[in-house]
Amino acid sequence: MNKSSSLLLLTIALGSLTAGCSDEAQNKVELEKYAANQAGQAKHKSMSAVDMAGHEGGGMRHSMPMPAELSTTRQSDVGEIGRRADDLPAPLNRTQAQLVSVDLYTDERVAEMMPGVTYQYWTYNSKVPGPFIRARAGDQVEIHLNHGKPGTGGEAHSEHTAAQHSADGHSAHSIDLHAVVGPGGGAPLMQVGQGEQKSFRFKATHPGIYVYHCASPHTPTHIANGMYGMILVEPEQGLAKVDREFYVMQGDFYTSGKYGDKGLQAFSKDKMLAEKPEYFLFNGRVNSLSGDRALKAKVGEKIRLFVGVGSHVASNFHIIGAIFDNLYQDGAIMNPPLKNVQTTVIAPGSAVMIEFTAEVPGKYLLVDHSLTRAIDKGALAELIIEGAAQPELYQQVGH
């Protein structure tokens, strides 16, 4: 490593450890401004046609734009923040290495964490987790990262001053991919500031399932707000065929209010430093992978799960009523799997690959088996298996 690279790495490392986002009080003030503005917009929209005509006829036509400092980073979008578990690329079907190009952008957006509760997430491509990246050993992988959402949103985002970005704690974003062999996992080359796009290329040399995340100061805050995802490097010969694949990431979230407190919740750095999250969530929000968004398969189908932990607290991952036929721990998909496993610990910044066969129809629950996290803090998802009953495997017996 040359001297300049060493200095750059040292700067990034020290910055991520010592630099902070806006303090908690400032964050709350900004969120209160946003909430007041949203209330004003709602009142404006609820005015009757007569009221509106009176305003316009009296020369008082007015809109209620968000304050400039909030116009993009606090733009309300209470639509879906969670990525569906089946939103991942299909298995690769090729024998030659190629260039894999990945387009990413950063987006800070307010979205629903649970009914009545909203939060400002920091994301890759507007979802938590970020896109699932799929490559093959030997591929060249090229990552393009844009600071802000392309198009209209990105243009508004780029109008923010550097001071405003810095005050909000996201004057720069980046990406550190654990699949990269090179300084900082690519992060020293990918510190993307306001109005910037940067790219870098690496060779995928080690098959496995890996986590990626933001690595800009203050790195723990960027990660805690949702900036993580997974990258799979398939072996040259590919993976064994399965019927279904799913993408699940657990994250811990640190809100100023307690679990379930209504309204727009500020990020609590104090709770993060104390390692006391209010929420443990699969794919970004409470019930993100339940109901009509549940994982779905049929009796007899072979299922592959890619499960990772994006943020700071290890998961005790378990599926109630299922046994893992094959567990590839720590992302090591080339190692012989463990057989017949009930629960696995997934470290922060790590991932596993799990394979099992759906044998009995019904609803199965995916949980963190530190069960207060599942029952009281949100780490719960559903797997629905459809098909004929299997009484030889599972049935109630009368007295």
N, C-alpha and C positions, 0 to 999 in steps of 0.2 A: 504494500500500500504506500503511495507517495505521501509526501508531507502535507500537501493541501487536502488530500482525502482524509488524512488522519485528523487534521484540524476541524474539518467539516463534521466528521463523525463525533468528535468530542463536543463540538458546539451543540449538535442536535441532542446528544445524550444528556448533557448538562441542562439544556433548556427544558427537556421533557421532564427532568426530575425536579427542577427548581421553579420554573415559570408557572404561574397560575392563571386560571381564567378570571373573569370578573369575580369579585368576592360575592358571597351569598346575598348580602344586603342589596348590592347593586343589581344582581340578577332578579331579585324579588321586585325591586322598583320598576325595572324594565317590563317585567311580566304584568305588573299591575297597570302600567300604562297601556300595554297591549289589551288587557282585559277590559279596561274602561273604554278604549276605542272600539272594541268589538261590541260592547253593550250599546254604544252610540250608534253604530251601524245597524244593529238589530232594531233599535227604536226607530231609526230613519226608515228602514224597510217596512216597518209595520204601520207607518202613517197611512191614513186613508187617502183616496184619490182627491177628495175635497181639500184635505190638508196640504197635499202636494201641490195642487193647483194654486192654493193660496200663497204658498211659498214662492212658486215660480212667477205667479202674476204680480207679486209685490217686488219683483226684482231681486228675490233672495234665493235664486237657484243656487244650490250648494251641494257639493258632494262631501263625503267624510273620508278622505284618504287617510291611510295609516300614516303616522309620523314617519318622516324619511328614514330615521334610524331603525324603524321596525318594518319597513315596507316589504322586505323580502325575508329576512332571517326570522321574522315572526309572522309570516303570512299564514293565515288560518287555512288549514286543509284537514278537516276532521274526517276525511275519507280514510281508506285503509292504509295503515302503516306496515302491517305485517306481511311478509312474503309467504305465499302459499308453499306448503311442503312439497308439492309436485312441480314447483317452478325451478327446474334445473335442466341442463342440456341432456340429450339422450346419450347413451354410451357410445364411445367412438368405434367406428367400424373401418379402420384403415391400418395399414402396416408400415406406412412411411411417415417419417417426421415431416412437419410442416410449420409454417408460421401461424401462430394463434394470436389474433389481435383482439384486445379487450378494451372497450370504451367505458370509462367510469366518469361520473361527475359527483360532486358533493352537493348536498342539499340539506339546509336546516329548515325543518318544517314542524308546525304544530299539528298534532294529530291525536286521536283518541287512544288512550291507554286502557280504559274500560269505560262503560257508560257513565257519562257525567264527569269524567276525569280526562283532561288533556295535558299534553306535555310537549316541550320543544325537543324533538329528536334531531340528532345530527346523523346523517345517513350517506351511504353510497347509493346513488340511483334511486333515491326517494323511498327506499324500503329498508326494513330491518328483518333479517340480515341483508347485507349487500348481495349482489349477484353471485351465483355459484359459477365458478370458473372451472372449465374442464380442459385438460391437456393430456398429452401422451409423453412418456419418457423419450427424450431426444428432441422434442419440439423446441422451437424458439417462441417464447411468449413475450408479446409486446403489450405493455400496459400504457394506456393514455388516460390521464387524469385531468379533468377540467374543474377549476374552482368555481362552483356554481352551476346551476341547471342550464343547459343550452337553451337557446331560444329566448322568448320574452322574459321568462323568469331569470335566466342567466344575465340578461342585459340589465334588468333592474338590480340584480345582485351586484353587478360590477360597478354600479353607481355609488355604492357605499364607500365612505372614506376608510382609509386604513385605520384611523383611530376608532371608528365605529366597530370595525371587525375586531380590532384588538380588545376593545372594551367587552365585547360579547364572548371573547375567548377563542375565536376561530379565524384569526387573521391569516392562518395557513392551515392547509390540510395536506395529507400525504398518504402513503400506503407502504406498509411493511408486510411482505408475504413470507410466511415461514417456509415456503417451498423454495425460496431463493437461496443460492449459495453465493454470498457476496455481502459487503458491509451494510448493516442496517436493514437487510432484507429488501433493499431498494429505496428505503425512506430518505437517505441523504440526497438521492438524485431526484426526489419527487416532492419536495417541499413547495407546494403550489399556493401562491398568494393571490390576492384579489386580481381578477382579470387574467389570470395565467392558465396555461395548459402546459403540462410537461409529460414526457414519455420516457420509458426506459425498456430495455429488452434483456431477458435472461434466458438461459438454457435450462429446461426442466430435466434435471439429471437423476433425481431420487423419487421413485414412485411412492405415493402415500397420499393421505388426506390431511390437509393442512389448514390452519387458520390464517387469515390476513386481517389487518386492522390499521387504523390511523396511528401515526407516530409523530404527531406534531405537538409542541408544548400547549397545554399541559396534557401529556399523553393519556394518563388515566381518565381524565375528564372526557376526552374525545371518545375513548372506548366505552365509558359508562353511558354515554348518550346514544350509543347504537352504531358506532362506526366499526363494523367487523363483518366478516363473511368467511367463506371457505373456498379453497382451491384443491381440486383433485388432480393428481398426476397419475394417470393409469400406466400400468406396466406396458412394455412394448407389445406383449401378446394380448393385451386387453384384460378385462375382468370377466369372470364367469357370468353366463347369462342368467338374469333374473326377470321376474314378471313386473315388479314395481320397484321404483327407487324414490326415496323421500329425503328431504333436506331440512334438518331441524337444528336450531341453535338456541341455547339457553343463555340469557343475559340477566344481570342484576341491575336494578334501577334505583336511584337514590332521590326521592322526591322530598320536598320540604314538608308536605303534609303526610299523614299516615296513610296506609293502604286504604283505598276507597274514599278518601277525602275528596269532595267535589271541587270542580273548578280547574283552572289552569295551574298546574303545579310547577314550581321552580325546582331546578336542580340543587341538591344540597351537597356541597363539597365536604362539609363537616361529617355528614353521614358516610360519604364515600371513604374519607380518611379513617373513620372509625370502623369501616367494613360492616356497616349495618344497613343493608338495603331494605327498602319497603316492599319491593316487588322482585320476584323471580319469574321470568317470562320466557316462554317458547315463542320465537319468531315475533318478538316486538311488543305484544300486548296480551292482556288477559283474554283467553278464549280465541286466540289467533288461529288455533288449529283444532277447533271444535265446531259442532253443528254442521252447517253446509260447507265448512272449510276443513272438516276432519280428514285425516288420511283414510283412504278407502282401498280395499282389496277384496278378493274372492277366495273362498275356501280352496285350498290346494295351491295357491299362488306363492311363489318364493319372493320375499320382500327383502330389500336392502335399504338400510337406514344409514345416512351420514349424519352423525350427531356431534356437535361441537359446543364448546363454551367460549363465547366471545369476550366476556368481561372478566370479573375479578374473583369470583367465588366458584369453587369446584362443584360439579354436579354429581349426584348419586343416581344415575339414570337407570330406570326400571320400567318395564311394561307389565302392568298387573294382568296376570293370566297367560303370559308368554314366556318362553325360555329361548335365549339366544342360541341358535344352532352353532353359529360362528361369530366370535368376537375378535376383531382386530384392534388391539389396544394401541393407544397413543398414536394413531394414524399409521401404524406400521403394517400396511396391507400386504407386504411381501413376506412377513413372518407367518409361521403356522398359526392358525387361529386357536383361541381357547374354545372349548366345546361345552355346550350345555350350561350357559352362564345365566344367573338370575339378575344381578345388578352389577353395574360397572361405575367406577369413579372416573370422571373426566376432568382433568386439570384445567385451570384457566389457560386459555390460549392453546388448547389441544383439542383433538377430535378422535372419534372412533368410527369404525365401519362395522355394522351389525347385519347379520343375515339370519333369517328364520322363515319358516313356512307357516302360513295361516291355515290352521287345521280345524277350528271350530268357529261357527258363525257367532256374531255378537259384537258388543262394544268393549273395547279394551282401552285402558287409560295409560297414557305415557305420563310419568311423574318423576320428579326429584324425590327419592325415597327418604330424604329428610322431610317427612310428610307435612310438617307445618308449611313448608314452602309451596307444596302442591295445594293443600286445602285452604290455607289462609293467605297465601301471597302470590298465587297465580301460576305456578309451574305445573300446568296440567294441560294435556292434549288428548284427543280421541282418535282411535283407530277403529274403523267400522269394517268388519269382515262379513260379507254376504255369501249366502249359499245354503245348502241343505244341512239339516241338523246331523250331528255325528254322535249318536247315543252311545256307541261303543267307546267313545273318548270322554263324553261329558253328558251326564243326565241326572236329573233329580230322582231320588228313590222314595216311594211312598212308604208309610208305616203300616 
